[in-house]
Amino acid sequence: MEIRPENSSDYAAIERITRAAFAPMPFSEGNEAECIAKLRADGDLTLSLVAIKDAKLVGHIAFSPVFINDSFDGWCGLGPVSASPEAQRTGIGSALIKEGLERLRQMDAAGCALIGDPAYYSRFGFVGDGRLSYRNLPARIVQWLAFNDTKPSGVLRYSPGLE
């Protein structure tokens, strides 16, 4: 499998995969593909990677700037991440997350935040300890991973394309 930055010829496949991946999810609002397009149009995709297997796009992950207490201090938000339905549970999402986090480190990002299942994201080092809050969501699902000694604290806000 190859993981590489997206290019314009990937946009339609990213939209299809994202819609298909999130369609059966009870927590989805069904707007994930639109959020990616909005982030892209606004220039707010810090990093957007695709997974290619057998010459077919099978996965995608987006990272965008996030604000903590209305200040941008080099933190990025992870999401959405998706794999095509036939490729789910094959490690594509994990590979995209690992590669994306490594690339963010190389870009000197301060860290990464997300809203998600602690049982899944803790394997990558994410912590939901209440240091970050987002709307009225439970503290355990508002997670962070610092790339240096600075720990975040405060209210998390995503780029306008994700809010």
Rosetta silent file (secondary structure, phi, psi, omega in degrees, C-alpha in Angstrom):
SEQUENCE: MEIRPENSSDYAAIERITRAAFAPMPFSEGNEAECIAKLRADGDLTLSLVAIKDAKLVGHIAFSPVFINDSFDGWCGLGPVSASPEAQRTGIGSALIKEGLERLRQMDAAGCALIGDPAYYSRFGFVGDGRLSYRNLPARIVQWLAFNDTKPSGVLRYSPGLE
SCORE:     score description
SCORE:     0.000 S_00000001
   1 L     0.000  140.140  176.975    0.000    0.000    0.000 S_00000001
   2 E  -108.938  137.214  172.998    1.190    3.509   -0.825 S_00000001
   3 E  -118.285  127.259 -176.902    0.329    6.559    1.266 S_00000001
   4 E  -147.127  164.052  174.479    0.797    9.916   -0.415 S_00000001
   5 E   -63.036  148.351  176.407   -0.569   13.467   -0.355 S_00000001
   6 L   -64.956  156.308  168.104   -3.851   13.963   -2.186 S_00000001
   7 L  -133.982  170.524 -172.323   -3.949   15.570   -5.601 S_00000001
   8 H   -59.753  -27.132  178.974   -6.836   17.085   -7.530 S_00000001
   9 H   -73.004   -9.796  179.219   -7.512   13.854   -9.426 S_00000001
  10 H   -89.743  -14.490 -169.186   -8.298   12.191   -6.052 S_00000001
  11 H   -55.688  -46.033 -177.900  -11.103   14.551   -4.989 S_00000001
  12 H   -65.328  -41.150  179.405  -14.039   12.561   -6.404 S_00000001
  13 H   -67.431  -39.221  176.846  -12.756    9.260   -4.995 S_00000001
  14 H   -60.322  -44.211  178.888  -12.145   10.871   -1.581 S_00000001
  15 H   -61.708  -45.882 -179.663  -15.727   12.130   -1.574 S_00000001
  16 H   -61.244  -47.917 -177.761  -17.123    8.690   -2.537 S_00000001
  17 H   -64.136  -42.807 -179.135  -15.063    6.833    0.057 S_00000001
  18 H   -63.207  -45.914  178.591  -15.870    9.320    2.806 S_00000001
  19 H   -60.764  -45.795 -178.026  -19.614    9.162    2.110 S_00000001
  20 H   -66.302  -39.406 -177.662  -19.589    5.352    1.979 S_00000001
  21 H   -68.148  -37.693 -175.509  -17.475    4.976    5.118 S_00000001
  22 H   -92.968  -13.172 -177.210  -19.611    7.277    7.256 S_00000001
  23 L   -54.178  -44.277 -177.839  -23.073    6.362    5.890 S_00000001
  24 L   -85.175   -0.008 -174.380  -23.690    3.503    8.351 S_00000001
  25 L   -82.828  122.909 -176.992  -22.220    5.295   11.373 S_00000001
  26 L   -65.398  -24.692 -179.083  -24.836    6.342   13.955 S_00000001
  27 L   -84.621   -9.789 -175.489  -22.671    9.247   15.170 S_00000001
  28 L   -77.938  140.327  173.571  -22.254   10.724   11.682 S_00000001
  29 L   -92.284   -1.208  177.698  -24.098   13.830   10.617 S_00000001
  30 L    78.005   12.307 -176.260  -23.466   12.858    6.983 S_00000001
  31 L  -112.882   13.160 -175.107  -21.457   15.990    6.234 S_00000001
  32 H   -61.335  -42.609  179.263  -17.894   14.651    6.404 S_00000001
  33 H   -64.101  -39.788  177.617  -17.271   14.850    2.641 S_00000001
  34 H   -65.657  -37.114  178.172  -18.563   18.425    2.576 S_00000001
  35 H   -61.986  -43.524  178.540  -16.291   19.322    5.502 S_00000001
  36 H   -61.612  -45.811  179.984  -13.246   18.064    3.601 S_00000001
  37 H   -62.234  -39.662  179.250  -14.244   20.040    0.501 S_00000001
  38 H   -66.868  -44.886  177.002  -14.785   23.180    2.606 S_00000001
  39 H   -58.119  -44.140  179.452  -11.437   22.804    4.349 S_00000001
  40 H   -61.838  -47.620 -178.306   -9.761   22.347    0.971 S_00000001
  41 H   -64.178  -33.761 -179.254  -11.524   25.376   -0.543 S_00000001
  42 L   -83.915   -3.295 -176.788  -10.621   27.522    2.494 S_00000001
  43 L    73.428   23.865 -176.442   -6.962   26.464    2.378 S_00000001
  44 L  -104.886   19.321  172.671   -7.367   24.817    5.787 S_00000001
  45 L   -93.133  102.828  177.458   -6.105   21.337    4.972 S_00000001
  46 L   -64.975  -41.026 -178.532   -2.793   21.171    6.794 S_00000001
  47 E  -154.435  132.301  178.636   -2.297   17.639    5.520 S_00000001
  48 E  -137.641  113.161 -175.123   -4.490   15.405    3.382 S_00000001
  49 E  -116.059  148.409  175.137   -3.259   11.889    2.641 S_00000001
  50 E  -121.056  152.095  174.132   -4.662    9.058    0.558 S_00000001
  51 E  -107.960  129.518 -179.813   -3.997    5.327    0.690 S_00000001
  52 E  -116.921  128.416  177.429   -3.584    3.533   -2.639 S_00000001
  53 E  -136.258  128.264 -178.021   -3.801   -0.243   -2.941 S_00000001
  54 L    53.104   44.675  177.426   -3.755   -2.122   -6.221 S_00000001
  55 L    63.495   18.800 -179.309   -3.895    1.223   -8.080 S_00000001
  56 E  -124.778  136.360  176.286   -7.155    2.124   -6.303 S_00000001
  57 E   -72.206  120.255 -175.038   -7.751    4.846   -3.722 S_00000001
  58 E  -121.348   -5.001 -179.767   -8.955    2.985   -0.618 S_00000001
  59 E  -161.609  161.455 -178.434   -8.504    5.474    2.210 S_00000001
  60 E  -152.899  147.483  173.011   -8.162    9.121    3.193 S_00000001
  61 E  -141.817  141.696  178.964   -7.244   11.215    6.222 S_00000001
  62 E  -121.697  143.134  172.618   -7.463   14.969    6.769 S_00000001
  63 E  -128.815  136.358 -179.040   -5.681   17.203    9.273 S_00000001
  64 E  -139.735  161.689  179.923   -6.607   20.856    9.767 S_00000001
  65 E   -63.397  143.470  171.483   -5.667   23.662   12.165 S_00000001
  66 E  -125.538  156.660 -178.610   -7.387   23.729   15.546 S_00000001
  67 E  -115.819  139.584  175.864   -7.614   26.505   18.076 S_00000001
  68 E  -119.219  119.463 -173.531   -7.314   26.145   21.844 S_00000001
  69 L    54.635   43.135  177.704   -8.896   29.012   23.753 S_00000001
  70 L    62.959   19.334  178.467   -9.213   30.840   20.407 S_00000001
  71 E  -121.871  134.888  174.906   -5.453   30.721   19.863 S_00000001
  72 L   -95.462  115.979 -178.322   -3.650   28.786   17.149 S_00000001
  73 L  -122.563   35.935  176.771   -0.440   27.399   18.592 S_00000001
  74 L    85.377   14.232  178.446    0.533   24.839   15.966 S_00000001
  75 E   -91.768  146.068  177.184   -2.061   22.218   16.869 S_00000001
  76 E  -121.748  153.256  174.835   -3.913   20.217   14.200 S_00000001
  77 E  -102.204  138.757  176.925   -7.141   18.295   14.288 S_00000001
  78 E   -94.303  127.908  171.447   -7.364   14.758   12.948 S_00000001
  79 E   132.787  151.847   -1.722  -10.386   13.899   10.917 S_00000001
  80 E   -79.329  160.681  172.307  -12.163   12.711    9.169 S_00000001
  81 E  -122.833  136.606 -177.341  -10.365    9.453    8.436 S_00000001
  82 E  -148.876  153.475  172.796  -12.036    6.876    6.231 S_00000001
  83 E  -129.992  147.104  178.684  -11.478    3.634    4.364 S_00000001
  84 L   -59.425  147.621 -175.588  -13.649    2.251    1.603 S_00000001
  85 H   -52.105  -39.808 -178.752  -16.176   -0.257    3.003 S_00000001
  86 H   -72.899  -14.650 -179.036  -14.482   -3.239    1.358 S_00000001
  87 H  -107.269    2.727 -179.993  -11.112   -2.199    2.837 S_00000001
  88 L   -69.783  149.981 -179.701  -12.278   -1.483    6.390 S_00000001
  89 L    67.137   27.560  176.625  -10.710   -3.456    9.233 S_00000001
  90 L  -117.273    6.762  177.776   -7.577   -4.131    7.163 S_00000001
  91 L    94.597    2.344 -178.243   -5.291   -1.582    8.847 S_00000001
  92 H   -66.462  -45.802  178.704   -5.693    1.225    6.314 S_00000001
  93 H   -60.193  -45.620  178.603   -7.047    3.714    8.856 S_00000001
  94 H   -60.861  -42.647  179.556   -4.261    2.891   11.307 S_00000001
  95 H   -64.026  -41.166  177.806   -1.610    3.256    8.602 S_00000001
  96 H   -64.155  -42.299  179.738   -3.030    6.633    7.568 S_00000001
  97 H   -63.761  -49.165 -179.363   -3.106    7.857   11.175 S_00000001
  98 H   -59.592  -46.396  179.915    0.472    6.744   11.884 S_00000001
  99 H   -65.067  -43.200  179.418    1.791    8.286    8.675 S_00000001
 100 H   -62.116  -44.598  178.846   -0.160   11.486    9.201 S_00000001
 101 H   -62.719  -40.550  178.328    1.064   11.914   12.765 S_00000001
 102 H   -64.014  -41.901  178.562    4.653   11.341   11.667 S_00000001
 103 H   -65.822  -37.253  176.520    4.330   13.916    8.902 S_00000001
 104 H   -62.963  -41.225  176.835    2.834   16.435   11.353 S_00000001
 105 H   -59.327  -43.995  179.860    5.833   15.879   13.642 S_00000001
 106 H   -65.157  -25.084  177.800    8.164   16.507   10.700 S_00000001
 107 L   -86.566    4.836 -179.206    6.244   19.730   10.008 S_00000001
 108 L    63.646   32.303  172.862    6.952   20.822   13.611 S_00000001
 109 L   -65.908  151.305  178.996    3.298   20.779   14.637 S_00000001
 110 L   -75.894  -31.617 -178.891    2.796   21.139   18.391 S_00000001
 111 E   172.513 -173.588 -176.343    0.330   18.277   18.568 S_00000001
 112 E  -137.714  141.509  178.007   -2.910   16.786   17.350 S_00000001
 113 E  -125.824  157.644  179.005   -6.445   16.758   18.775 S_00000001
 114 E  -160.794  165.452  171.427   -9.539   14.776   17.834 S_00000001
 115 E  -113.797  119.660 -177.402  -13.002   13.731   18.828 S_00000001
 116 L  -177.454 -177.488 -176.682  -13.257    9.953   18.852 S_00000001
 117 L   -73.914  115.703 -179.621  -13.394    6.583   20.537 S_00000001
 118 H   -59.320  -33.519 -179.809  -10.717    6.339   23.252 S_00000001
 119 H   -61.876  -30.648  178.726  -10.533    2.560   22.842 S_00000001
 120 H   -87.101  -51.555 -170.866   -9.345    3.096   19.254 S_00000001
 121 H   -78.194  -17.315  178.111   -7.273    6.276   19.433 S_00000001
 122 H   -63.848  -26.715  179.510   -5.412    5.495   22.670 S_00000001
 123 H   -64.719  -18.187  178.160   -3.294    2.993   20.702 S_00000001
 124 H   -98.398    0.219  178.646   -1.737    5.981   18.908 S_00000001
 125 L   101.671    2.305 -179.827   -1.021    7.808   22.180 S_00000001
 126 L   -71.548  145.218 -177.645   -4.095   10.051   22.347 S_00000001
 127 E  -127.118  133.322  173.418   -5.367   10.995   25.811 S_00000001
 128 L  -115.684   82.025 -172.119   -8.854   12.156   26.815 S_00000001
 129 L  -110.988   10.923  179.020   -8.170   13.475   30.291 S_00000001
 130 L    88.791   -1.952  178.074  -10.379   16.561   30.412 S_00000001
 131 L   -66.887  -30.860  177.364   -7.609   19.041   29.549 S_00000001
 132 E  -113.593  145.345  174.138   -9.536   19.880   26.361 S_00000001
 133 E  -127.456  152.731  177.237  -13.262   20.442   26.033 S_00000001
 134 L  -145.473  115.078 -176.369  -15.469   20.625   22.979 S_00000001
 135 L    49.243 -133.265  179.296  -19.075   21.716   23.227 S_00000001
 136 L  -107.573   26.516 -177.228  -20.837   19.441   25.715 S_00000001
 137 L   -75.523  151.421  177.234  -19.053   16.256   24.698 S_00000001
 138 L   -59.545  139.046 -176.748  -17.721   13.839   27.314 S_00000001
 139 H   -56.026  -35.015 -174.844  -14.112   14.665   28.255 S_00000001
 140 H   -66.186  -22.396 -179.506  -12.885   11.150   27.424 S_00000001
 141 H   -95.872   -7.679  175.420  -13.672   11.533   23.702 S_00000001
 142 E   -94.748  100.518 -166.624  -12.001   14.954   23.345 S_00000001
 143 E  -116.732  159.531 -178.638   -8.445   13.725   22.953 S_00000001
 144 E  -145.174  157.168  174.823   -4.975   15.118   22.357 S_00000001
 145 E  -143.034  113.701 -179.756   -1.428   13.998   21.571 S_00000001
 146 E   -86.040  143.383  176.544    1.435   16.444   22.158 S_00000001
 147 L   -99.831    2.265  177.115    4.557   16.294   19.996 S_00000001
 148 L  -146.037 -162.564 -177.134    6.603   18.211   22.574 S_00000001
 149 L   -81.633   -5.584 -178.623    6.406   18.964   26.304 S_00000001
 150 L   -81.240  125.330  177.172    3.502   21.409   25.958 S_00000001
 151 L  -103.819  136.232 -179.151    0.168   20.016   27.076 S_00000001
 152 L   -75.254  156.027  175.169   -3.002   21.693   25.805 S_00000001
 153 L  -156.329  122.670  176.149   -5.603   23.082   28.136 S_00000001
 154 E   138.156 -157.265 -176.327   -8.882   24.763   27.305 S_00000001
 155 E   -92.057  125.073  179.211  -11.671   24.897   24.774 S_00000001
 156 E   -86.533  136.375  174.607  -11.020   23.204   21.436 S_00000001
 157 E  -137.784  132.686  179.759  -12.335   24.810   18.258 S_00000001
 158 E   -86.835  167.682  172.817  -11.952   23.443   14.744 S_00000001
 159 L   -57.142  153.361 -177.972  -11.457   25.343   11.508 S_00000001
 160 L   -53.858  -29.723  179.339  -14.721   26.841   10.210 S_00000001
 161 L   -64.700  -19.301 -179.615  -15.055   24.028    7.655 S_00000001
 162 L  -109.025   -8.334 -177.097  -15.555   21.537   10.477 S_00000001
 163 L   -81.941    0.000    0.000  -17.607   23.611   12.914 S_00000001
